């Protein structure tokens, strides 16, 4: 009887996962994934509010404190 883990696939290339490099199949796939992280490929895009919004928020906070 095989374990469910034995059918797990590399999250990078889809080959069978190797426990030593889990969840990857090899050091190469692990390094490719690390490079993607370090390069910002997995970053969640954010929209910065316009400067006017920051000033209006700061003014409303100042007005409510007085």
mmCIF file as Biopython writes it, N, C-alpha, C and O atoms, coordinates in Angstrom:
data_model
#
loop_
_atom_site.group_PDB
_atom_site.id
_atom_site.type_symbol
_atom_site.label_atom_id
_atom_site.label_alt_id
_atom_site.label_comp_id
_atom_site.label_asym_id
_atom_site.label_entity_id
_atom_site.label_seq_id
_atom_site.pdbx_PDB_ins_code
_atom_site.Cartn_x
_atom_site.Cartn_y
_atom_site.Cartn_z
_atom_site.occupancy
_atom_site.B_iso_or_equiv
_atom_site.auth_seq_id
_atom_site.auth_asym_id
_atom_site.pdbx_PDB_model_num
ATOM 1   N N  . UNK A ? 1  ? 0.846   -1.177 0.000   1.0 0.0 1  A 1 
ATOM 2   C CA . UNK A ? 1  ? 0.000   0.000  0.000   1.0 0.0 1  A 1 
ATOM 3   C C  . UNK A ? 1  ? 0.889   1.237  0.000   1.0 0.0 1  A 1 
ATOM 4   O O  . UNK A ? 1  ? 1.743   1.374  0.876   1.0 0.0 1  A 1 
ATOM 5   N N  . UNK A ? 2  ? 0.709   2.139  -0.960  1.0 0.0 2  A 1 
ATOM 6   C CA . UNK A ? 2  ? 1.550   3.324  -1.040  1.0 0.0 2  A 1 
ATOM 7   C C  . UNK A ? 2  ? 0.933   4.479  -0.264  1.0 0.0 2  A 1 
ATOM 8   O O  . UNK A ? 2  ? -0.286  4.571  -0.118  1.0 0.0 2  A 1 
ATOM 9   N N  . UNK A ? 3  ? 1.793   5.348  0.225   1.0 0.0 3  A 1 
ATOM 10  C CA . UNK A ? 3  ? 1.311   6.500  0.982   1.0 0.0 3  A 1 
ATOM 11  C C  . UNK A ? 3  ? 0.893   7.604  0.019   1.0 0.0 3  A 1 
ATOM 12  O O  . UNK A ? 3  ? 1.356   7.626  -1.121  1.0 0.0 3  A 1 
ATOM 13  N N  . UNK A ? 4  ? 0.028   8.519  0.450   1.0 0.0 4  A 1 
ATOM 14  C CA . UNK A ? 4  ? -0.399  9.618  -0.412  1.0 0.0 4  A 1 
ATOM 15  C C  . UNK A ? 4  ? 0.775   10.516 -0.811  1.0 0.0 4  A 1 
ATOM 16  O O  . UNK A ? 4  ? 0.750   11.129 -1.878  1.0 0.0 4  A 1 
ATOM 17  N N  . UNK A ? 5  ? 1.793   10.595 0.031   1.0 0.0 5  A 1 
ATOM 18  C CA . UNK A ? 5  ? 2.958   11.424 -0.248  1.0 0.0 5  A 1 
ATOM 19  C C  . UNK A ? 5  ? 3.734   10.923 -1.462  1.0 0.0 5  A 1 
ATOM 20  O O  . UNK A ? 5  ? 4.343   11.722 -2.173  1.0 0.0 5  A 1 
ATOM 21  N N  . UNK A ? 6  ? 3.722   9.633  -1.708  1.0 0.0 6  A 1 
ATOM 22  C CA . UNK A ? 6  ? 4.506   9.076  -2.807  1.0 0.0 6  A 1 
ATOM 23  C C  . UNK A ? 6  ? 4.003   9.567  -4.161  1.0 0.0 6  A 1 
ATOM 24  O O  . UNK A ? 6  ? 4.740   9.506  -5.145  1.0 0.0 6  A 1 
ATOM 25  N N  . UNK A ? 7  ? 2.771   10.050 -4.230  1.0 0.0 7  A 1 
ATOM 26  C CA . UNK A ? 7  ? 2.214   10.535 -5.486  1.0 0.0 7  A 1 
ATOM 27  C C  . UNK A ? 7  ? 2.307   12.052 -5.607  1.0 0.0 7  A 1 
ATOM 28  O O  . UNK A ? 7  ? 1.854   12.625 -6.598  1.0 0.0 7  A 1 
ATOM 29  N N  . UNK A ? 8  ? 2.895   12.708 -4.600  1.0 0.0 8  A 1 
ATOM 30  C CA . UNK A ? 8  ? 3.016   14.164 -4.641  1.0 0.0 8  A 1 
ATOM 31  C C  . UNK A ? 8  ? 3.946   14.580 -5.765  1.0 0.0 8  A 1 
ATOM 32  O O  . UNK A ? 8  ? 4.913   13.886 -6.079  1.0 0.0 8  A 1 
ATOM 33  N N  . UNK A ? 9  ? 3.645   15.703 -6.360  1.0 0.0 9  A 1 
ATOM 34  C CA . UNK A ? 9  ? 4.431   16.188 -7.484  1.0 0.0 9  A 1 
ATOM 35  C C  . UNK A ? 9  ? 5.171   17.471 -7.095  1.0 0.0 9  A 1 
ATOM 36  O O  . UNK A ? 9  ? 4.733   18.225 -6.226  1.0 0.0 9  A 1 
ATOM 37  N N  . UNK A ? 10 ? 6.295   17.690 -7.759  1.0 0.0 10 A 1 
ATOM 38  C CA . UNK A ? 10 ? 7.091   18.898 -7.580  1.0 0.0 10 A 1 
ATOM 39  C C  . UNK A ? 10 ? 6.218   20.102 -7.920  1.0 0.0 10 A 1 
ATOM 40  O O  . UNK A ? 10 ? 5.548   20.117 -8.953  1.0 0.0 10 A 1 
ATOM 41  N N  . UNK A ? 11 ? 6.226   21.098 -7.060  1.0 0.0 11 A 1 
ATOM 42  C CA . UNK A ? 11 ? 5.401   22.284 -7.306  1.0 0.0 11 A 1 
ATOM 43  C C  . UNK A ? 11 ? 5.966   23.145 -8.430  1.0 0.0 11 A 1 
ATOM 44  O O  . UNK A ? 11 ? 5.309   24.073 -8.902  1.0 0.0 11 A 1 
ATOM 45  N N  . UNK A ? 12 ? 7.174   22.836 -8.848  1.0 0.0 12 A 1 
ATOM 46  C CA . UNK A ? 12 ? 7.810   23.626 -9.884  1.0 0.0 12 A 1 
ATOM 47  C C  . UNK A ? 12 ? 7.662   23.003 -11.266 1.0 0.0 12 A 1 
ATOM 48  O O  . UNK A ? 12 ? 7.279   23.691 -12.212 1.0 0.0 12 A 1 
ATOM 49  N N  . UNK A ? 13 ? 7.960   21.706 -11.401 1.0 0.0 13 A 1 
ATOM 50  C CA . UNK A ? 13 ? 7.978   21.084 -12.731 1.0 0.0 13 A 1 
ATOM 51  C C  . UNK A ? 13 ? 6.997   19.923 -12.891 1.0 0.0 13 A 1 
ATOM 52  O O  . UNK A ? 13 ? 6.749   19.479 -14.012 1.0 0.0 13 A 1 
ATOM 53  N N  . UNK A ? 14 ? 6.435   19.426 -11.785 1.0 0.0 14 A 1 
ATOM 54  C CA . UNK A ? 14 ? 5.455   18.352 -11.872 1.0 0.0 14 A 1 
ATOM 55  C C  . UNK A ? 14 ? 6.021   16.948 -11.788 1.0 0.0 14 A 1 
ATOM 56  O O  . UNK A ? 14 ? 5.259   15.981 -11.807 1.0 0.0 14 A 1 
ATOM 57  N N  . UNK A ? 15 ? 7.345   16.808 -11.695 1.0 0.0 15 A 1 
ATOM 58  C CA . UNK A ? 15 ? 7.942   15.478 -11.531 1.0 0.0 15 A 1 
ATOM 59  C C  . UNK A ? 15 ? 7.655   14.978 -10.119 1.0 0.0 15 A 1 
ATOM 60  O O  . UNK A ? 15 ? 7.270   15.767 -9.256  1.0 0.0 15 A 1 
ATOM 61  N N  . UNK A ? 16 ? 7.834   13.689 -9.869  1.0 0.0 16 A 1 
ATOM 62  C CA . UNK A ? 16 ? 7.598   13.164 -8.512  1.0 0.0 16 A 1 
ATOM 63  C C  . UNK A ? 16 ? 8.477   13.870 -7.474  1.0 0.0 16 A 1 
ATOM 64  O O  . UNK A ? 16 ? 9.674   14.069 -7.683  1.0 0.0 16 A 1 
ATOM 65  N N  . UNK A ? 17 ? 7.862   14.237 -6.363  1.0 0.0 17 A 1 
ATOM 66  C CA . UNK A ? 17 ? 8.559   14.927 -5.287  1.0 0.0 17 A 1 
ATOM 67  C C  . UNK A ? 17 ? 9.571   14.008 -4.616  1.0 0.0 17 A 1 
ATOM 68  O O  . UNK A ? 17 ? 9.342   12.803 -4.505  1.0 0.0 17 A 1 
ATOM 69  N N  . UNK A ? 18 ? 10.692  14.575 -4.167  1.0 0.0 18 A 1 
ATOM 70  C CA . UNK A ? 18 ? 11.708  13.862 -3.416  1.0 0.0 18 A 1 
ATOM 71  C C  . UNK A ? 18 ? 11.685  14.415 -1.992  1.0 0.0 18 A 1 
ATOM 72  O O  . UNK A ? 18 ? 11.771  15.627 -1.796  1.0 0.0 18 A 1 
ATOM 73  N N  . UNK A ? 19 ? 11.570  13.537 -1.005  1.0 0.0 19 A 1 
ATOM 74  C CA . UNK A ? 19 ? 11.418  13.964 0.384   1.0 0.0 19 A 1 
ATOM 75  C C  . UNK A ? 19 ? 12.513  14.934 0.813   1.0 0.0 19 A 1 
ATOM 76  O O  . UNK A ? 19 ? 12.239  15.900 1.526   1.0 0.0 19 A 1 
ATOM 77  N N  . UNK A ? 20 ? 13.737  14.689 0.391   1.0 0.0 20 A 1 
ATOM 78  C CA . UNK A ? 20 ? 14.866  15.549 0.786   1.0 0.0 20 A 1 
ATOM 79  C C  . UNK A ? 20 ? 14.668  17.001 0.344   1.0 0.0 20 A 1 
ATOM 80  O O  . UNK A ? 20 ? 15.119  17.919 1.030   1.0 0.0 20 A 1 
ATOM 81  N N  . UNK A ? 21 ? 14.003  17.217 -0.786  1.0 0.0 21 A 1 
ATOM 82  C CA . UNK A ? 21 ? 13.809  18.562 -1.330  1.0 0.0 21 A 1 
ATOM 83  C C  . UNK A ? 21 ? 12.349  19.003 -1.283  1.0 0.0 21 A 1 
ATOM 84  O O  . UNK A ? 21 ? 11.966  19.948 -1.973  1.0 0.0 21 A 1 
ATOM 85  N N  . UNK A ? 22 ? 11.549  18.341 -0.491  1.0 0.0 22 A 1 
ATOM 86  C CA . UNK A ? 22 ? 10.114  18.596 -0.420  1.0 0.0 22 A 1 
ATOM 87  C C  . UNK A ? 22 ? 9.815   20.074 -0.354  1.0 0.0 22 A 1 
ATOM 88  O O  . UNK A ? 22 ? 10.445  20.749 0.460   1.0 0.0 22 A 1 
ATOM 89  N N  . UNK A ? 23 ? 8.938   20.626 -1.111  1.0 0.0 23 A 1 
ATOM 90  C CA . UNK A ? 23 ? 7.978   20.021 -2.039  1.0 0.0 23 A 1 
ATOM 91  C C  . UNK A ? 23 ? 8.491   19.932 -3.468  1.0 0.0 23 A 1 
ATOM 92  O O  . UNK A ? 23 ? 7.695   19.873 -4.405  1.0 0.0 23 A 1 
ATOM 93  N N  . UNK A ? 24 ? 9.798   19.920 -3.648  1.0 0.0 24 A 1 
ATOM 94  C CA . UNK A ? 24 ? 10.385  19.884 -4.987  1.0 0.0 24 A 1 
ATOM 95  C C  . UNK A ? 24 ? 10.953  18.506 -5.304  1.0 0.0 24 A 1 
ATOM 96  O O  . UNK A ? 24 ? 10.976  17.616 -4.454  1.0 0.0 24 A 1 
ATOM 97  N N  . UNK A ? 25 ? 11.412  18.345 -6.553  1.0 0.0 25 A 1 
ATOM 98  C CA . UNK A ? 25 ? 11.977  17.066 -6.975  1.0 0.0 25 A 1 
ATOM 99  C C  . UNK A ? 25 ? 13.492  17.070 -6.915  1.0 0.0 25 A 1 
ATOM 100 O O  . UNK A ? 25 ? 14.113  16.007 -6.920  1.0 0.0 25 A 1 
ATOM 101 N N  . UNK A ? 26 ? 14.102  18.256 -6.859  1.0 0.0 26 A 1 
ATOM 102 C CA . UNK A ? 26 ? 15.559  18.338 -6.901  1.0 0.0 26 A 1 
ATOM 103 C C  . UNK A ? 26 ? 16.029  19.670 -6.324  1.0 0.0 26 A 1 
ATOM 104 O O  . UNK A ? 26 ? 15.233  20.581 -6.094  1.0 0.0 26 A 1 
ATOM 105 N N  . UNK A ? 27 ? 17.311  19.762 -6.100  1.0 0.0 27 A 1 
ATOM 106 C CA . UNK A ? 27 ? 17.911  21.013 -5.622  1.0 0.0 27 A 1 
ATOM 107 C C  . UNK A ? 27 ? 17.711  22.101 -6.670  1.0 0.0 27 A 1 
ATOM 108 O O  . UNK A ? 27 ? 17.478  23.260 -6.329  1.0 0.0 27 A 1 
ATOM 109 N N  . UNK A ? 28 ? 17.801  21.730 -7.940  1.0 0.0 28 A 1 
ATOM 110 C CA . UNK A ? 28 ? 17.622  22.710 -9.009  1.0 0.0 28 A 1 
ATOM 111 C C  . UNK A ? 28 ? 16.246  23.368 -8.930  1.0 0.0 28 A 1 
ATOM 112 O O  . UNK A ? 28 ? 16.144  24.592 -9.000  1.0 0.0 28 A 1 
ATOM 113 N N  . UNK A ? 29 ? 15.186  22.570 -8.785  1.0 0.0 29 A 1 
ATOM 114 C CA . UNK A ? 29 ? 13.836  23.135 -8.700  1.0 0.0 29 A 1 
ATOM 115 C C  . UNK A ? 29 ? 13.683  23.997 -7.447  1.0 0.0 29 A 1 
ATOM 116 O O  . UNK A ? 29 ? 13.019  25.033 -7.485  1.0 0.0 29 A 1 
ATOM 117 N N  . UNK A ? 30 ? 14.290  23.576 -6.347  1.0 0.0 30 A 1 
ATOM 118 C CA . UNK A ? 30 ? 14.239  24.378 -5.122  1.0 0.0 30 A 1 
ATOM 119 C C  . UNK A ? 30 ? 14.941  25.714 -5.351  1.0 0.0 30 A 1 
ATOM 120 O O  . UNK A ? 30 ? 14.453  26.753 -4.907  1.0 0.0 30 A 1 
ATOM 121 N N  . UNK A ? 31 ? 16.071  25.694 -6.035  1.0 0.0 31 A 1 
ATOM 122 C CA . UNK A ? 31 ? 16.810  26.933 -6.314  1.0 0.0 31 A 1 
ATOM 123 C C  . UNK A ? 31 ? 16.057  27.845 -7.277  1.0 0.0 31 A 1 
ATOM 124 O O  . UNK A ? 31 ? 16.084  29.066 -7.127  1.0 0.0 31 A 1 
ATOM 125 N N  . UNK A ? 32 ? 15.391  27.261 -8.257  1.0 0.0 32 A 1 
ATOM 126 C CA . UNK A ? 32 ? 14.586  28.060 -9.187  1.0 0.0 32 A 1 
ATOM 127 C C  . UNK A ? 32 ? 13.483  28.776 -8.413  1.0 0.0 32 A 1 
ATOM 128 O O  . UNK A ? 32 ? 13.232  29.958 -8.644  1.0 0.0 32 A 1 
ATOM 129 N N  . UNK A ? 33 ? 12.826  28.070 -7.500  1.0 0.0 33 A 1 
ATOM 130 C CA . UNK A ? 33 ? 11.763  28.671 -6.710  1.0 0.0 33 A 1 
ATOM 131 C C  . UNK A ? 33 ? 12.319  29.777 -5.803  1.0 0.0 33 A 1 
ATOM 132 O O  . UNK A ? 33 ? 11.708  30.837 -5.674  1.0 0.0 33 A 1 
ATOM 133 N N  . UNK A ? 34 ? 13.465  29.534 -5.181  1.0 0.0 34 A 1 
ATOM 134 C CA . UNK A ? 34 ? 14.089  30.545 -4.329  1.0 0.0 34 A 1 
ATOM 135 C C  . UNK A ? 34 ? 14.420  31.789 -5.142  1.0 0.0 34 A 1 
ATOM 136 O O  . UNK A ? 34 ? 14.213  32.908 -4.674  1.0 0.0 34 A 1 
ATOM 137 N N  . UNK A ? 35 ? 14.932  31.604 -6.355  1.0 0.0 35 A 1 
ATOM 138 C CA . UNK A ? 35 ? 15.239  32.742 -7.218  1.0 0.0 35 A 1 
ATOM 139 C C  . UNK A ? 35 ? 13.977  33.541 -7.536  1.0 0.0 35 A 1 
ATOM 140 O O  . UNK A ? 35 ? 14.015  34.770 -7.599  1.0 0.0 35 A 1 
ATOM 141 N N  . UNK A ? 36 ? 12.878  32.850 -7.732  1.0 0.0 36 A 1 
ATOM 142 C CA . UNK A ? 36 ? 11.610  33.560 -7.991  1.0 0.0 36 A 1 
ATOM 143 C C  . UNK A ? 36 ? 11.193  34.388 -6.788  1.0 0.0 36 A 1 
ATOM 144 O O  . UNK A ? 36 ? 10.744  35.524 -6.941  1.0 0.0 36 A 1 
ATOM 145 N N  . UNK A ? 37 ? 11.339  33.827 -5.591  1.0 0.0 37 A 1 
ATOM 146 C CA . UNK A ? 37 ? 11.011  34.574 -4.369  1.0 0.0 37 A 1 
ATOM 147 C C  . UNK A ? 37 ? 11.894  35.805 -4.253  1.0 0.0 37 A 1 
ATOM 148 O O  . UNK A ? 37 ? 11.405  36.912 -4.024  1.0 0.0 37 A 1 
ATOM 149 N N  . UNK A ? 38 ? 13.205  35.606 -4.414  1.0 0.0 38 A 1 
ATOM 150 C CA . UNK A ? 38 ? 14.144  36.712 -4.254  1.0 0.0 38 A 1 
ATOM 151 C C  . UNK A ? 38 ? 13.974  37.768 -5.336  1.0 0.0 38 A 1 
ATOM 152 O O  . UNK A ? 38 ? 14.258  38.945 -5.109  1.0 0.0 38 A 1 
ATOM 153 N N  . UNK A ? 39 ? 13.516  37.357 -6.505  1.0 0.0 39 A 1 
ATOM 154 C CA . UNK A ? 39 ? 13.296  38.283 -7.604  1.0 0.0 39 A 1 
ATOM 155 C C  . UNK A ? 39 ? 11.966  39.012 -7.536  1.0 0.0 39 A 1 
ATOM 156 O O  . UNK A ? 39 ? 11.691  39.874 -8.371  1.0 0.0 39 A 1 
ATOM 157 N N  . UNK A ? 40 ? 11.140  38.683 -6.560  1.0 0.0 40 A 1 
ATOM 158 C CA . UNK A ? 40 ? 9.860   39.368 -6.395  1.0 0.0 40 A 1 
ATOM 159 C C  . UNK A ? 40 ? 8.745   38.852 -7.274  1.0 0.0 40 A 1 
ATOM 160 O O  . UNK A ? 40 ? 7.716   39.515 -7.408  1.0 0.0 40 A 1 
ATOM 161 N N  . UNK A ? 41 ? 8.916   37.684 -7.880  1.0 0.0 41 A 1 
ATOM 162 C CA . UNK A ? 41 ? 7.873   37.142 -8.758  1.0 0.0 41 A 1 
ATOM 163 C C  . UNK A ? 41 ? 6.622   36.722 -7.994  1.0 0.0 41 A 1 
ATOM 164 O O  . UNK A ? 41 ? 5.545   36.635 -8.585  1.0 0.0 41 A 1 
ATOM 165 N N  . UNK A ? 42 ? 6.739   36.462 -6.699  1.0 0.0 42 A 1 
ATOM 166 C CA . UNK A ? 42 ? 5.590   36.040 -5.913  1.0 0.0 42 A 1 
ATOM 167 C C  . UNK A ? 42 ? 4.987   37.195 -5.112  1.0 0.0 42 A 1 
ATOM 168 O O  . UNK A ? 42 ? 4.121   36.975 -4.265  1.0 0.0 42 A 1 
ATOM 169 N N  . UNK A ? 43 ? 5.433   38.408 -5.369  1.0 0.0 43 A 1 
ATOM 170 C CA . UNK A ? 43 ? 4.951   39.570 -4.629  1.0 0.0 43 A 1 
ATOM 171 C C  . UNK A ? 43 ? 3.492   39.856 -4.975  1.0 0.0 43 A 1 
ATOM 172 O O  . UNK A ? 43 ? 3.054   39.654 -6.107  1.0 0.0 43 A 1 
ATOM 173 N N  . UNK A ? 44 ? 2.770   40.319 -4.000  1.0 0.0 44 A 1 
ATOM 174 C CA . UNK A ? 44 ? 1.382   40.713 -4.213  1.0 0.0 44 A 1 
ATOM 175 C C  . UNK A ? 44 ? 1.383   42.189 -4.586  1.0 0.0 44 A 1 
ATOM 176 O O  . UNK A ? 44 ? 1.863   43.017 -3.811  1.0 0.0 44 A 1 
ATOM 177 N N  . UNK A ? 45 ? 0.858   42.531 -5.747  1.0 0.0 45 A 1 
ATOM 178 C CA . UNK A ? 45 ? 0.880   43.944 -6.146  1.0 0.0 45 A 1 
ATOM 179 C C  . UNK A ? 45 ? 0.020   44.791 -5.220  1.0 0.0 45 A 1 
ATOM 180 O O  . UNK A ? 45 ? -1.063  44.383 -4.800  1.0 0.0 45 A 1 
ATOM 181 N N  . UNK A ? 46 ? 0.518   45.959 -4.917  1.0 0.0 46 A 1 
ATOM 182 C CA . UNK A ? 46 ? -0.216  46.883 -4.056  1.0 0.0 46 A 1 
ATOM 183 C C  . UNK A ? 46 ? -0.345  48.219 -4.766  1.0 0.0 46 A 1 
ATOM 184 O O  . UNK A ? 46 ? 0.535   48.621 -5.527  1.0 0.0 46 A 1 
ATOM 185 N N  . UNK A ? 47 ? -1.439  48.893 -4.509  1.0 0.0 47 A 1 
ATOM 186 C CA . UNK A ? 47 ? -1.658  50.210 -5.087  1.0 0.0 47 A 1 
ATOM 187 C C  . UNK A ? 47 ? -1.482  51.227 -3.973  1.0 0.0 47 A 1 
ATOM 188 O O  . UNK A ? 47 ? -2.196  51.210 -2.970  1.0 0.0 47 A 1 
ATOM 189 N N  . UNK A ? 48 ? -0.520  52.108 -4.170  1.0 0.0 48 A 1 
ATOM 190 C CA . UNK A ? 48 ? -0.274  53.145 -3.175  1.0 0.0 48 A 1 
ATOM 191 C C  . UNK A ? 48 ? -1.336  54.242 -3.330  1.0 0.0 48 A 1 
ATOM 192 O O  . UNK A ? 48 ? -1.666  54.627 -4.451  1.0 0.0 48 A 1 
ATOM 193 N N  . UNK A ? 49 ? -1.866  54.740 -2.219  1.0 0.0 49 A 1 
ATOM 194 C CA . UNK A ? 49 ? -2.838  55.831 -2.330  1.0 0.0 49 A 1 
ATOM 195 C C  . UNK A ? 49 ? -2.138  57.106 -2.799  1.0 0.0 49 A 1 
ATOM 196 O O  . UNK A ? 49 ? -0.948  57.281 -2.538  1.0 0.0 49 A 1 
ATOM 197 N N  . UNK A ? 50 ? -2.846  57.990 -3.480  1.0 0.0 50 A 1 
ATOM 198 C CA . UNK A ? 50 ? -2.233  59.245 -3.909  1.0 0.0 50 A 1 
ATOM 199 C C  . UNK A ? 50 ? -1.825  60.093 -2.698  1.0 0.0 50 A 1 
ATOM 200 O O  . UNK A ? 50 ? -2.381  59.938 -1.611  1.0 0.0 50 A 1 
ATOM 201 N N  . UNK A ? 51 ? -0.861  60.980 -2.892  1.0 0.0 51 A 1 
ATOM 202 C CA . UNK A ? 51 ? -0.374  61.816 -1.801  1.0 0.0 51 A 1 
ATOM 203 C C  . UNK A ? 51 ? -1.485  62.662 -1.192  1.0 0.0 51 A 1 
ATOM 204 O O  . UNK A ? 51 ? -1.480  62.913 0.013   1.0 0.0 51 A 1 
ATOM 205 N N  . UNK A ? 52 ? -2.438  63.106 -2.010  1.0 0.0 52 A 1 
ATOM 206 C CA . UNK A ? 52 ? -3.534  63.931 -1.488  1.0 0.0 52 A 1 
ATOM 207 C C  . UNK A ? 52 ? -4.342  63.156 -0.444  1.0 0.0 52 A 1 
ATOM 208 O O  . UNK A ? 52 ? -4.800  63.725 0.547   1.0 0.0 52 A 1 
ATOM 209 N N  . UNK A ? 53 ? -4.511  61.858 -0.679  1.0 0.0 53 A 1 
ATOM 210 C CA . UNK A ? 53 ? -5.261  61.026 0.263   1.0 0.0 53 A 1 
ATOM 211 C C  . UNK A ? 53 ? -4.550  60.981 1.602   1.0 0.0 53 A 1 
ATOM 212 O O  . UNK A ? 53 ? -5.197  61.081 2.645   1.0 0.0 53 A 1 
ATOM 213 N N  . UNK A ? 54 ? -3.229  60.831 1.597   1.0 0.0 54 A 1 
ATOM 214 C CA . UNK A ? 54 ? -2.452  60.795 2.839   1.0 0.0 54 A 1 
ATOM 215 C C  . UNK A ? 54 ? -2.595  62.095 3.613   1.0 0.0 54 A 1 
ATOM 216 O O  . UNK A ? 54 ? -2.741  62.079 4.836   1.0 0.0 54 A 1 
ATOM 217 N N  . UNK A ? 55 ? -2.556  63.228 2.904   1.0 0.0 55 A 1 
ATOM 218 C CA . UNK A ? 55 ? -2.660  64.528 3.565   1.0 0.0 55 A 1 
ATOM 219 C C  . UNK A ? 55 ? -4.062  64.716 4.151   1.0 0.0 55 A 1 
ATOM 220 O O  . UNK A ? 55 ? -4.208  65.224 5.262   1.0 0.0 55 A 1 
ATOM 221 N N  . UNK A ? 56 ? -5.083  64.309 3.407   1.0 0.0 56 A 1 
ATOM 222 C CA . UNK A ? 56 ? -6.451  64.458 3.892   1.0 0.0 56 A 1 
ATOM 223 C C  . UNK A ? 56 ? -6.672  63.579 5.123   1.0 0.0 56 A 1 
ATOM 224 O O  . UNK A ? 56 ? -7.337  64.003 6.068   1.0 0.0 56 A 1 
ATOM 225 N N  . UNK A ? 57 ? -6.133  62.379 5.125   1.0 0.0 57 A 1 
ATOM 226 C CA . UNK A ? 57 ? -6.277  61.489 6.270   1.0 0.0 57 A 1 
ATOM 227 C C  . UNK A ? 57 ? -5.553  62.056 7.478   1.0 0.0 57 A 1 
ATOM 228 O O  . UNK A ? 57 ? -6.072  61.983 8.592   1.0 0.0 57 A 1 
ATOM 229 N N  . UNK A ? 58 ? -4.376  62.614 7.288   1.0 0.0 58 A 1 
ATOM 230 C CA . UNK A ? 58 ? -3.618  63.199 8.396   1.0 0.0 58 A 1 
ATOM 231 C C  . UNK A ? 58 ? -4.342  64.411 8.958   1.0 0.0 58 A 1 
ATOM 232 O O  . UNK A ? 58 ? -4.366  64.610 10.173  1.0 0.0 58 A 1 
ATOM 233 N N  . UNK A ? 59 ? -4.931  65.222 8.091   1.0 0.0 59 A 1 
ATOM 234 C CA . UNK A ? 59 ? -5.671  66.412 8.559   1.0 0.0 59 A 1 
ATOM 235 C C  . UNK A ? 59 ? -6.908  66.010 9.337   1.0 0.0 59 A 1 
ATOM 236 O O  . UNK A ? 59 ? -7.221  66.634 10.350  1.0 0.0 59 A 1 
ATOM 237 N N  . UNK A ? 60 ? -7.616  64.990 8.894   1.0 0.0 60 A 1 
ATOM 238 C CA . UNK A ? 60 ? -8.827  64.582 9.603   1.0 0.0 60 A 1 
ATOM 239 C C  . UNK A ? 60 ? -8.471  63.999 10.973  1.0 0.0 60 A 1 
ATOM 240 O O  . UNK A ? 60 ? -9.219  64.175 11.934  1.0 0.0 60 A 1 
ATOM 241 N N  . UNK A ? 61 ? -7.341  63.313 11.064  1.0 0.0 61 A 1 
ATOM 242 C CA . UNK A ? 61 ? -6.907  62.793 12.357  1.0 0.0 61 A 1 
ATOM 243 C C  . UNK A ? 61 ? -6.552  63.920 13.309  1.0 0.0 61 A 1 
ATOM 244 O O  . UNK A ? 61 ? -6.870  63.854 14.496  1.0 0.0 61 A 1 
ATOM 245 N N  . UNK A ? 62 ? -5.894  64.954 12.801  1.0 0.0 62 A 1 
ATOM 246 C CA . UNK A ? 62 ? -5.504  66.104 13.623  1.0 0.0 62 A 1 
ATOM 247 C C  . UNK A ? 62 ? -6.739  66.843 14.102  1.0 0.0 62 A 1 
ATOM 248 O O  . UNK A ? 62 ? -6.798  67.274 15.253  1.0 0.0 62 A 1 
ATOM 249 N N  . UNK A ? 63 ? -7.742  66.995 13.215  1.0 0.0 63 A 1 
ATOM 250 C CA . UNK A ? 63 ? -8.959  67.714 13.569  1.0 0.0 63 A 1 
ATOM 251 C C  . UNK A ? 63 ? -9.765  66.959 14.629  1.0 0.0 63 A 1 
ATOM 252 O O  . UNK A ? 63 ? -10.373 67.592 15.492  1.0 0.0 63 A 1 
ATOM 253 N N  . UNK A ? 64 ? -9.785  65.648 14.587  1.0 0.0 64 A 1 
ATOM 254 C CA . UNK A ? 64 ? -10.576 64.874 15.543  1.0 0.0 64 A 1 
ATOM 255 C C  . UNK A ? 64 ? -9.890  64.815 16.908  1.0 0.0 64 A 1 
ATOM 256 O O  . UNK A ? 64 ? -10.552 64.556 17.913  1.0 0.0 64 A 1 
ATOM 257 N N  . UNK A ? 65 ? -8.589  65.047 16.962  1.0 0.0 65 A 1 
ATOM 258 C CA . UNK A ? 65 ? -7.874  65.015 18.245  1.0 0.0 65 A 1 
ATOM 259 C C  . UNK A ? 65 ? -8.060  66.325 19.011  1.0 0.0 65 A 1 
ATOM 260 O O  . UNK A ? 65 ? -7.894  66.348 20.230  1.0 0.0 65 A 1 
ATOM 261 N N  . UNK A ? 66 ? -8.404  67.423 18.315  1.0 0.0 66 A 1 
ATOM 262 C CA . UNK A ? 66 ? -8.535  68.716 18.995  1.0 0.0 66 A 1 
ATOM 263 C C  . UNK A ? 66 ? -9.928  68.980 19.405  1.0 0.0 66 A 1 
ATOM 264 O O  . UNK A ? 66 ? -10.211 70.026 19.990  1.0 0.0 66 A 1 
#
